[in-house]
Amino acid sequence: MQGTRDDPVGVAVVGDRGDRERLAAALSGDGAVAVVEQGGIDGLGGDRGDIEPDCLVCASAADYERIREIDRTVGVVVVAGGLARAAVERVAGDARAARVHPDADLGTVLPVEVERLADDPSATTAWRLADFADEAVVAFDPETLALRDANERFYDRWEWEPADLADATVRDLLVTDITGELRGQGRGADGEEHLEWIDPDADPVETMVERARGGNYESREWHCTGADGTAFKTEVDLFVDDRAGTGYLVADVPGSEPSGRRADPLGGDEAAMLRSLVEHVPMSVYFKDTESRHVLVSEDVVEPFIESPEGKILHSPEDVVGKTDFDLYEADNAAEAVADDREVIESGEPIRDRIEHAQPPNGQDLFFQTTKAPWYDDEGRARGIVGVTVDVTEQKRRERELDRQNERLEEFAGILSHDLRNPLNVAKSRLDLYWRTGDESELEEVAAMHDRIEAIVDEVLTYAREGSHIDELEWITGRDQAEAAWEAVDTAGATLATDWAYSVRGDADRLGRLFENCFRNAVEHGGDDVTVRVGTLPESDPGFYVEDDGAGIPEDVRDRLFERGVTGEEGGTGFGLPIVAEIADAHGWDVRATESEAGGARFEFTGVTRGDELAE
């Protein structure tokens, strides 16, 4: 396109004074070139002289590198010999640069190269678009972000029509800026120190445009949605031509290999690596398609097995492939999981480290930590989700045990400051009276206070032991423990009735002490002729109950019944039912106080692991 310009090419010569004079002399004889001696390179970021240069000329590789740090769009002619191979390759690979040997006829060659690089000053970024000839390109207004024009690749990628550009902006092209999401979290993580962090609260498009000004390039990874609702992932490069007042967004299209991007380092080993992951890594890894059907799962997903809502036992990954969560789990849990899958696919945003709770029909509470992320194919289209689930039940159990221990420490501090201090103060004052009066009746009260202190200490020790973590659980009948506990308690003329249908998993000794405390409570409040019943709850909500036909529990104290110190007996320590609650909590059971059909007290224990039915 030489010879088509109406105005001379504006060229700035930069570098040392001697180099500037030599190169300016070579250019000054050509009427198509207007020369401005720039001087230092640092001034390129601001005013470049009376004539805004369309091209720069320098005499060293160092000057070229410095120019590119400041402006990556302006044309540059490097007049230098003896360059290192790496420098030669960088200049040769730069579509907006040329190298001229200093021994050449500079008066002839140099103006030609300058005019070629400054051929169209209104589109100085055209060289960059040439590198992406097979990619989707859309032009936009950098100020309003309004879309102006696009190539065919863009319309194919987003499944738009040219008319769709009207009233559309860059923001309409993406759902989630994945790069922004990732760089807005985990700041300072190992291996990420080189990243330029993105404020998660800032507008992702505006920040991208601002960073692309001044000849810079901003690269991001976007999650997008086509006109038909199909989600896909794409890498985008954005740059702004401030002179022309135009921005360009370039998105990768599957099948093309943009210049400057590295090939996939995994090559053909991806399938083998994935097989190793799902076969050997001790965690649940699974892929689901857009319909939430499992297409690949690891061995750990079915460890030891999955029992479907219909009672079918699934032992192997092959049993799970093709099935949805509704085929594998209860409806409520399945619906929540599928909703999560859909949200991840549509938004492109992963779910990270979510803690989930599960209560198997015949097992203890389980806790899992789940992460889900979009799964994209080679075309960048969303194929579904990939999930990783780790069993954190033991971790949660330890956290729970630590919380309980801390609570006990606070309670024990309260016992020392209140429960023991009161009888101790009484004993001390009565002893003082004895020393002053010699009245030996005061010593009887001192002895009574010592007995109370001893009783409190014994109860505290029991409270601490029974509430501690249970390391070993076994299958126990429950009925045998209830009958043995009845024999160990002074029940006078009270009666025990049992209706126990199945075994439970627990600690036999502690279950026995739980029954003992419940029985004592029933006799103390219900009288010598009270009838106490012990039995299992329906199989739909496994557990057991202890109830009586006594006077019952006033509603205003039911919520406080398991708090330490609450007692209706004169001289009672208030540890009986709190110990019951501690034993239940150590098993992972829940306990609540209610009313029996006969109007007496009833204690229900749920969250119990159910075993086999007992023989008649």
C-alpha positions in Angstrom: 0.0 0.0 0.0 3.0 2.3 -0.5 2.3 5.5 -2.2 -1.3 5.8 -1.1 -0.7 8.1 1.9 -1.7 11.8 1.6 0.6 12.9 4.5 4.2 12.0 5.2 4.9 9.1 7.6 5.8 10.4 11.0 8.8 8.6 12.4 10.7 9.2 15.6 14.3 8.1 15.9 15.3 7.1 19.4 18.6 6.1 21.1 22.0 7.7 21.6 22.7 11.1 20.0 25.1 9.6 17.5 22.7 6.9 16.4 19.8 9.4 16.1 21.8 11.7 13.9 23.0 8.9 11.6 19.5 7.4 11.2 17.7 10.7 10.8 20.2 11.6 8.0 19.3 8.4 6.2 15.6 9.2 6.4 15.6 12.9 5.7 16.1 12.6 2.0 12.8 10.8 1.5 9.9 13.2 1.1 7.4 10.6 2.3 9.0 10.6 5.8 8.8 13.4 8.4 11.5 12.8 11.1 11.3 13.8 14.8 14.3 13.1 16.9 12.8 11.7 20.1 15.8 11.3 22.4 15.3 9.1 25.4 12.9 6.1 25.1 11.2 6.8 28.5 9.4 9.7 26.9 7.4 7.4 24.6 4.7 7.0 27.1 3.7 10.7 26.8 4.2 13.4 24.3 6.1 12.2 21.2 6.7 15.5 19.5 4.8 17.8 17.2 4.2 15.0 14.8 2.6 11.8 16.4 5.0 9.1 15.1 3.6 6.2 13.1 6.8 4.3 13.4 9.9 4.3 15.6 13.5 3.6 14.5 16.2 2.4 17.0 19.7 1.1 16.8 19.9 -1.7 19.4 18.0 -4.8 20.6 17.9 -3.2 24.1 16.1 -0.2 22.7 13.6 -2.5 20.9 12.9 -4.4 24.1 12.3 -1.2 26.0 10.0 0.2 23.3 7.9 -3.1 23.5 7.6 -2.7 27.2 6.0 0.7 26.7 4.0 0.1 23.5 3.3 -3.2 21.8 1.4 -1.9 18.8 3.7 0.8 17.3 5.9 -0.2 14.3 9.6 -0.5 15.1 12.6 -0.7 12.7 15.8 -2.0 14.4 18.9 -0.9 12.6 21.5 -3.1 14.2 24.0 -5.9 13.3 25.5 -8.7 15.4 22.4 -9.4 17.4 22.1 -12.5 19.5 20.0 -15.3 18.0 17.2 -14.8 20.6 17.0 -11.1 19.8 16.8 -11.8 16.0 14.0 -14.3 16.6 12.0 -11.9 18.7 12.2 -9.2 16.1 11.5 -11.6 13.2 8.5 -13.0 15.1 7.0 -9.5 15.7 4.6 -8.6 12.9 5.0 -4.9 13.7 8.8 -4.9 13.6 11.6 -5.2 11.0 15.3 -5.5 11.2 17.7 -3.6 8.8 21.4 -4.3 8.7 23.4 -1.1 9.3 25.6 -1.9 6.3 22.6 -1.8 3.9 21.8 1.3 1.8 19.8 2.9 4.6 18.7 5.9 2.5 16.8 3.4 0.3 15.9 0.5 2.5 15.0 2.4 5.7 12.2 4.6 4.3 10.6 1.5 2.7 10.4 -0.4 5.9 9.1 2.6 7.8 6.3 3.2 5.3 5.4 -0.5 5.3 5.0 -0.6 9.1 3.2 2.7 9.2 1.0 1.8 6.2 -2.4 2.4 7.9 -2.2 4.6 11.0 -6.0 4.2 11.6 -5.6 0.5 12.2 -2.3 -0.1 13.9 -3.7 -3.2 15.6 -4.4 -5.0 12.3 -1.1 -6.8 12.5 -2.3 -8.4 15.8 -5.6 -9.6 14.2 -3.6 -11.3 11.5 -2.2 -13.6 14.1 -5.7 -14.7 14.9 -7.1 -15.2 11.4 -8.8 -18.5 12.6 -10.2 -17.0 15.7 -13.4 -15.1 16.6 -12.8 -11.3 16.5 -15.2 -8.6 17.5 -14.6 -4.8 17.5 -16.1 -2.6 20.2 -16.2 1.0 21.5 -13.7 1.2 24.4 -15.7 3.9 26.1 -19.3 2.5 25.9 -18.3 -1.2 25.3 -20.9 -1.3 22.5 -20.1 -4.0 19.8 -19.4 -2.6 16.4 -18.5 -5.4 14.0 -17.4 -9.0 14.0 -16.0 -11.7 11.8 -17.8 -15.0 10.7 -15.8 -17.0 13.3 -17.4 -14.8 16.1 -21.0 -15.4 14.8 -20.3 -19.2 14.6 -18.8 -19.3 18.1 -21.5 -17.3 19.9 -24.3 -18.5 17.5 -25.3 -14.9 16.9 -26.6 -13.1 13.8 -25.2 -9.7 12.7 -28.4 -8.1 13.9 -27.6 -9.3 17.4 -24.8 -6.8 17.6 -27.2 -3.9 17.8 -27.6 -2.7 21.4 -25.1 -5.4 22.6 -22.0 -4.7 24.6 -18.9 -6.7 25.6 -20.7 -7.6 28.9 -23.3 -9.6 26.9 -20.6 -12.0 25.7 -19.8 -13.6 29.0 -21.5 -15.1 32.0 -18.4 -15.5 34.3 -14.9 -14.2 34.1 -13.2 -17.5 35.3 -9.8 -15.8 35.5 -11.2 -13.1 37.7 -12.9 -15.6 39.9 -9.7 -17.6 40.4 -7.4 -14.6 40.9 -9.9 -13.0 43.3 -9.4 -15.9 45.8 -6.5 -17.6 47.5 -4.3 -14.6 47.2 -0.7 -15.5 48.0 -1.0 -19.2 47.2 2.1 -21.1 46.3 3.0 -20.8 42.7 0.7 -17.8 42.1 3.1 -15.0 43.1 3.6 -13.9 39.5 -0.1 -13.3 38.9 -1.6 -9.8 38.6 -4.5 -10.0 41.1 -8.0 -9.0 40.2 -10.3 -7.3 42.6 -13.3 -9.7 42.9 -15.6 -6.8 43.5 -14.6 -4.8 40.4 -16.4 -5.0 37.1 -14.5 -7.7 35.1 -15.0 -6.1 31.7 -14.1 -2.6 32.8 -10.9 -3.7 34.5 -10.0 -5.8 31.4 -10.5 -2.8 29.1 -8.5 -0.4 31.3 -5.6 -2.9 31.5 -5.6 -3.3 27.7 -5.0 0.4 27.0 -1.7 1.8 26.0 -0.7 -1.1 23.8 -1.1 -3.7 26.5 -2.9 -7.0 26.2 -5.2 -8.5 28.7 -5.9 -12.3 28.5 -8.7 -14.0 30.4 -10.7 -17.2 30.4 -14.4 -16.7 30.1 -17.5 -18.9 30.6 -20.0 -18.0 28.0 -23.4 -19.1 26.6 -24.4 -19.4 23.0 -27.7 -18.2 21.6 -29.2 -21.7 22.1 -28.2 -21.7 25.8 -25.2 -24.0 25.4 -22.4 -23.1 27.8 -18.8 -23.0 26.6 -15.4 -21.9 27.9 -13.1 -19.7 25.8 -9.8 -17.8 26.1 -10.0 -14.2 25.1 -7.4 -11.5 24.3 -8.4 -7.9 24.5 -6.5 -4.9 23.4 -7.4 -1.3 22.7 -6.2 1.0 19.8 -6.5 4.4 21.5 -5.6 6.2 18.4 -8.4 4.7 16.4 -10.8 4.6 19.4 -11.5 0.9 18.8 -11.1 -2.1 21.0 -10.7 -5.7 19.8 -11.7 -8.9 21.5 -10.2 -12.1 20.1 -11.5 -15.5 21.3 -10.1 -18.9 20.6 -12.0 -21.2 18.4 -11.4 -25.0 18.7 -9.2 -26.4 16.0 -7.0 -23.3 15.7 -3.7 -22.8 17.5 -3.2 -19.1 18.2 0.4 -17.9 17.9 2.2 -17.5 21.1 0.1 -20.2 22.9 1.7 -23.4 23.9 0.5 -26.8 22.8 -1.2 -29.0 25.4 1.7 -30.5 27.4 -0.3 -33.6 28.3 -0.6 -34.8 24.7 -2.1 -38.3 24.3 -1.4 -39.2 27.9 -4.6 -37.5 29.3 -6.7 -40.7 29.2 -4.1 -42.7 31.0 -3.6 -40.1 33.6 -7.4 -39.8 34.1 -7.7 -43.6 34.5 -4.9 -43.6 37.1 -6.7 -40.8 39.0 -10.1 -42.5 39.2 -8.7 -46.0 39.9 -6.1 -45.2 42.6 -6.7 -41.8 44.3 -8.6 -42.5 47.6 -11.4 -40.0 47.0 -14.7 -39.9 45.2 -14.1 -38.4 41.7 -17.0 -38.4 39.2 -18.0 -36.8 35.9 -21.7 -36.1 35.1 -23.1 -34.9 31.8 -25.5 -32.0 31.3 -28.4 -34.2 32.4 -26.6 -35.1 35.6 -26.0 -38.7 34.5 -22.7 -40.2 35.7 -20.4 -40.9 32.8 -17.2 -41.8 34.8 -16.7 -42.5 38.5 -13.8 -43.6 40.7 -13.8 -46.7 42.8 -14.2 -44.7 45.9 -17.6 -43.5 44.9 -19.0 -47.0 45.6 -16.8 -47.8 48.6 -18.1 -50.0 50.2 -21.4 -49.8 48.3 -24.4 -47.6 47.4 -27.9 -48.6 48.5 -30.4 -47.1 46.1 -33.8 -45.8 47.3 -35.3 -49.1 46.0 -32.9 -51.1 48.1 -30.6 -52.1 45.2 -26.9 -52.6 46.2 -24.4 -51.0 43.7 -20.9 -52.4 44.2 -18.8 -51.2 41.2 -18.4 -48.0 39.1 -20.0 -49.7 36.2 -23.2 -50.0 38.3 -23.3 -46.2 38.7 -22.5 -45.1 35.1 -25.6 -43.8 33.3 -27.5 -43.2 36.5 -28.5 -39.9 38.0 -28.5 -39.0 41.7 -32.2 -39.8 41.8 -31.4 -43.4 40.9 -28.8 -43.5 43.7 -29.9 -41.3 46.7 -33.0 -40.0 48.5 -35.1 -37.6 46.5 -34.3 -34.5 48.6 -30.5 -35.0 48.5 -30.7 -35.8 44.8 -32.7 -32.7 43.9 -30.2 -30.5 45.7 -27.2 -32.2 44.0 -28.8 -31.8 40.5 -29.6 -28.2 41.2 -25.9 -27.6 42.1 -24.8 -29.3 38.9 -27.1 -27.1 36.8 -25.8 -23.9 38.6 -22.2 -24.9 37.9 -22.8 -25.6 34.2 -24.8 -22.4 33.6 -22.6 -20.0 35.5 -19.2 -21.6 35.0 -18.4 -20.9 38.7 -17.3 -23.9 40.7 -18.6 -24.9 44.1 -15.7 -25.2 46.5 -15.3 -27.2 49.7 -19.0 -27.4 50.6 -19.6 -29.5 53.7 -22.5 -31.9 53.3 -24.2 -34.0 55.9 -25.7 -37.5 55.3 -27.6 -39.8 57.7 -27.7 -43.3 56.3 -30.8 -45.3 57.4 -28.7 -47.7 59.4 -25.6 -45.7 60.2 -24.1 -42.8 62.0 -23.9 -39.2 60.7 -21.5 -38.8 57.8 -19.9 -35.6 56.6 -18.4 -34.9 53.2 -16.5 -32.0 51.6 -17.5 -31.6 48.0 -16.0 -29.5 45.1 -17.7 -29.3 41.7 -16.4 -27.5 38.6 -17.5 -27.2 35.0 -16.3 -29.9 32.6 -15.5 -28.7 29.1 -14.6 -30.7 26.0 -12.0 -29.9 23.4 -14.5 -27.6 21.7 -14.8 -25.5 24.9 -18.4 -26.6 25.2 -19.8 -27.5 28.6 -20.2 -31.2 28.8 -21.3 -31.4 32.4 -19.4 -31.2 35.8 -16.5 -32.9 37.5 -16.8 -33.4 41.2 -14.5 -34.5 44.0 -15.9 -35.6 47.3 -13.8 -36.4 50.4 -15.1 -38.0 53.6 -14.4 -35.6 56.5 -16.5 -37.5 59.0 -13.5 -38.1 61.3 -12.4 -34.5 61.0 -15.8 -33.3 62.0 -16.0 -35.8 64.8 -12.7 -34.5 66.2 -13.9 -30.9 65.8 -17.1 -31.8 67.6 -15.2 -33.6 70.4 -12.9 -30.6 70.8 -16.0 -28.3 71.1 -17.5 -30.6 73.7 -14.3 -30.7 75.7 -14.1 -26.9 75.6 -17.7 -26.7 76.8 -16.9 -29.1 79.6 -13.9 -27.1 80.7 -16.2 -24.1 81.0 -18.7 -26.1 82.9 -16.1 -27.5 85.3 -14.9 -23.9 86.0 -18.5 -23.1 86.9 -18.7 -26.1 89.2 -15.6 -25.0 91.0 -16.8 -21.4 91.3 -20.4 -22.2 92.3 -21.4 -25.7 93.1 -18.4 -26.6 95.3 -17.9 -23.1 96.7 -21.4 -22.9 98.2 -21.1 -26.0 100.5 -17.5 -25.2 101.2 -18.5 -21.7 102.4 -21.3 -23.2 104.6 -18.9 -25.7 106.1 -16.3 -23.0 106.8 -18.8 -20.7 108.5 -20.3 -23.6 110.6 -16.8 -24.6 111.7 -16.1 -21.0 112.7 -19.2 -21.0 114.9 -18.2 -24.3 116.5 -14.8 -22.8 117.4 -16.5 -19.8 119.0 -19.4 -21.5 120.7 -18.3 -25.1 121.1 -21.7 -26.2 119.9 -21.1 -29.7 118.4 -24.4 -29.5 116.4 -22.5 -27.2 114.0 -20.2 -30.1 113.2 -23.2 -32.1 111.9 -23.8 -29.4 109.3 -20.0 -29.4 108.4 -20.2 -33.2 107.9 -23.3 -32.8 105.7 -21.5 -30.2 103.5 -18.6 -32.6 103.1 -21.0 -35.3 102.0 -22.5 -32.9 99.4 -19.0 -32.0 98.2 -18.1 -35.6 97.8 -21.4 -36.3 95.9 -20.7 -33.4 93.6 -17.1 -34.6 92.9 -18.4 -38.1 92.1 -21.0 -36.8 89.8 -18.6 -34.5 88.0 -16.2 -37.4 87.5 -19.1 -39.5 86.1 -20.2 -36.6 83.9 -16.7 -36.2 82.5 -16.2 -40.0 81.9 -19.6 -40.7 80.4 -19.4 -37.7 78.0 -15.9 -38.5 76.6 -15.5 -39.9 73.1 -16.3 -43.5 72.5 -13.5 -45.2 70.6 -15.1 -48.7 70.1 -18.8 -49.3 69.3 -20.4 -52.7 69.1 -23.8 -54.3 68.3 -25.8 -54.6 71.5 -29.3 -55.7 72.2 -30.4 -52.8 74.3 -33.0 -54.9 76.1 -30.2 -56.7 78.0 -28.7 -53.4 79.1 -32.1 -52.1 80.3 -32.8 -55.2 82.4 -29.4 -55.2 84.0 -29.7 -51.5 84.8 -33.1 -52.1 86.4 -31.5 -54.6 88.8 -28.8 -52.1 89.7 -31.2 -49.4 90.8 -33.3 -49.2 93.9 -36.7 -49.3 92.2 -38.8 -50.3 95.3 -42.2 -51.4 93.9 -41.8 -49.9 90.4 -42.3 -52.1 87.3 -40.2 -52.4 84.1 -41.8 -53.3 80.7 -39.7 -53.7 77.5 -40.6 -53.6 73.8 -37.2 -53.8 72.1 -37.3 -54.9 68.4 -33.8 -54.6 67.1 -30.1 -54.3 68.1 -28.3 -50.9 68.2 -24.7 -49.9 67.8 -23.2 -48.4 71.0 -21.2 -48.8 74.2 -22.9 -51.4 76.4 -21.6 -50.0 79.7 -22.6 -46.4 79.0 -26.0 -47.4 77.6 -26.5 -49.2 80.9 -25.7 -46.1 82.9 -28.0 -44.0 80.7 -30.8 -46.4 81.7 -29.9 -46.3 85.4 -30.1 -42.5 85.5 -33.4 -42.5 83.6 -34.8 -45.2 85.9 -33.7 -43.2 89.0 -35.4 -40.1 87.6 -38.6 -42.0 87.0 -38.8 -43.5 90.5 -37.8 -40.2 92.2 -40.5 -38.3 90.4 -43.1 -41.0 89.7 -43.2 -42.8 93.0 -42.6 -46.4 94.2 -45.4 -47.8 92.0 -44.5 -46.2 88.7 -44.3 -48.3 85.6 -41.3 -47.6 83.3 -41.3 -48.7 79.6 -38.3 -49.1 77.4 -38.6 -49.7 73.7 -37.4 -49.0 70.2 -38.8 -46.3 67.9 -40.2 -47.1 64.4 -37.6 -48.2 61.8 -38.2 -45.1 59.7 -36.5 -43.1 62.4 -34.3 -45.6 64.4 -33.8 -45.0 68.1 -35.3 -45.9 71.5 -37.3 -44.4 74.3 -37.7 -44.5 78.1 -41.1 -43.4 79.5 -43.1 -43.7 82.6 -46.7 -43.1 83.8 -45.8 -40.7 86.6 -46.5 -37.1 87.1 -44.8 -36.0 83.9 -42.5 -33.0 83.2 -43.8 -29.4 83.4 -43.6 -27.7 80.0 -41.7 -24.8 81.4 -38.7 -26.9 82.4 -38.5 -29.3 79.5 -36.2 -27.1 77.5 -33.8 -26.9 80.6 -34.1 -30.4 81.8 -30.7 -31.5 80.5 -28.9 -28.5 81.8 -26.5 -29.2 84.7 -27.9 -28.1 88.1 -31.6 -28.3 87.2 -33.2 -30.6 89.8 -36.6 -30.9 91.5 -35.2 -32.9 94.4 -34.0 -31.2 97.6 -30.3 -31.9 98.0 -30.0 -33.2 94.4 -26.9 -32.4 92.5 -28.7 -31.8 89.1 -26.3 -34.1 87.2 -28.6 -37.1 86.6 -30.2 -36.1 83.3 -27.2 -34.0 82.0 -25.2 -37.3 82.3 -27.9 -38.9 80.2 -27.5 -36.2 77.6 -23.7 -36.5 77.7 -23.8 -40.3 77.1 -26.2 -39.7 74.1 -24.0 -37.0 72.7 -20.9 -39.2 73.0 -22.7 -41.7 70.8 -23.8 -39.0 68.3 -27.5 -39.4 69.4 -30.0 -36.7 70.0 -32.3 -36.8 73.0 -35.5 -34.9 73.7 -38.0 -34.8 76.6 -41.7 -35.1 75.9 -44.9 -36.6 77.4 -45.9 -40.2 77.4 -49.3 -41.4 76.4 -50.0 -41.9 80.1 -49.1 -38.3 80.9 -45.7 -39.2 82.4 -42.2 -38.3 81.3 -40.8 -39.7 78.0 -37.3 -39.4 76.7 -36.6 -40.2 73.0 -33.2 -41.0 71.6 -32.7 -40.6 67.8 -29.9 -40.8 65.3 -29.2 -44.3 66.5 -27.6 -46.9 64.2 -30.1 -49.7 63.8 -29.0 -53.3 63.5 -30.7 -56.7 63.0 -34.1 -57.6 64.5 -34.0 -59.4 67.8 -35.4 -62.9 68.2 -38.7 -63.2 70.0 
